Amino acid sequence: MTTTDEHHGCHGSHADWERVGRAAERFARRVADDAKVFAERVEEHVSDFARNLRQEWRAAEPFGSGDDVRRVFDDVGKIVRGVVDGVDELISGLFRQAEGEWTLVVLNREATCGGCGKKAAAGSEAWVRKATTGTEFRCGQCGVPGEKV
């Protein structure tokens, strides 16, 4: 029996999952960095839009009411939320095959610890696994159930 045969069960070795966890963490950090850049760019665009809108209103009669403008901003917010939700689904999909296995990740959104109920902020490390009830999170203080922290 070779070393690889000894360590591969139906779910792979612990070292394999550690490598997957590290790769997922690097991926999450890159996505978080890109999200920050994206948010900064959206902020720039919103500022430009507001400046242009102000200039247009001064130059001509208003093209709509405050409610119309608010609807435009609501639509922009929906687009941004759609992008973020798409990334969240992609990351959640990475763990579908790893159901039941806990992996240490960098959170891409706020999550609630299943152990203590505290909120963990986006960008913080937490343990995550896919369960039949959905994605489960554990903060660094609580750690993986059944293991010493």
Steps between C-alpha positions, in 0.01 A plus 500: 500500500639842409491809716225652288291184530536504877363853539214507255165401640167593353558864604877533441774556752519780753801640310291508180229698672760734647630570148145557377436729797815703432411532131146606592638754746729650233205510262279670760769759575535582129123527463483725808776720357318519166174577681671790678626637168154446349336689788747786460427518127123493561544784750688699235226435245228601745686823574537570128133422445394733783725777366364455145142491627556821696642669188209383286247623754662839509516523119144390424173410655513192718427179311329334790409514862710396797313169490624442143858562606457274802373222269814534287719462809290203615558336160874559528492347850321192363770456237777523759317257734458260206875501438576439868238223523650335193843491663342365820332218304829418328684474831219298659514265201864424576391331821214291361734206440650538847175451689570422863867607492602817685734738317666817629422790265502878482136611499377697199196621694381532856401167658357383831691240702297185557676449833476830686264697273742792460536678167825446309590786266587461133877461470534308827594133520236243585432131462238409242332185375206412283227314683155378404356806673728739307842648560618488861751744648714485813713790624866456590420499873244218473692305235391167357258306723672210674852636458701694756560862403 
